[in-house]
Amino acid sequence: GKLFIVSIAVHWIIMFLGFFVFKQIEDPGSGFFAFFYEKFVVAGDTPHYINIAKNGYAAVGETANQIVFYPLYPFLMKIFGFIFRDYFITGVFVSNVCLGISAIYMYKLCNRELGENAAKDGFIIYLLYPLEAFLISVYTESLFIMLTLMCLYYIRENKWLIAGITGLLAALSKSQGIALFVPAVYEAVVYMARNKRFYVKSLLVCLI
């Protein structure tokens, strides 16, 4: 629970510090939430995700090129949009929840592979990485990172079904998720070699 809360809090503090510098230099009259909304709704991919969540994909017209955006993130925005009634707020909610969960799995994966001290260092580095602005706003990055870390963790735990599902979902959030097929198959082969048995199920789950 602490990792979840700390990861979100630190990212918002860094965002606020960035706003404070921007306010002093460029726009002394702006407020934090107005600044945040302007930077992550008016520009970038945020308007596209909001439009897909609101209207779905279009086969023709000006928004037909939005087919390049993968569907899982706007689908989650659509689902939670029934609660918040505002797709920007919904996107921020989804991203922040995914950020918190991703921090937990970052720590768990590092702790499993490298030990507790390295896990703490990895967690701190993750919090301070410059990507932080995109992880708390309406972008798919936090969802993708969460699913990628979950998939890698469950691959190493040899929990093939959940690894396959999270890998599939990662590929539905960004195309790079397909690359998770490689470590999944590698670990499945190592697992079978170590146990001297052929597990068809583990390879079939990798194909998910």
Secondary structure by P-SEA (a helix, b strand, c coil): caaaaaaaaaaaaaaaaaaaaaaacccccccaaaaaaaacccccaaaaaaaaaccccccccccccccccccaaaaaaaaaccccccaaaaaaaaaaaaaaaaaaaaaaaaaacccaaaaaaaaaaaaaccaaaaaacccaaaaaaaaaaaaaaaaaacccaaaaaaaaaaaaaccccccaaaaaaaaaaaaaaaaccccaaaaaaaac
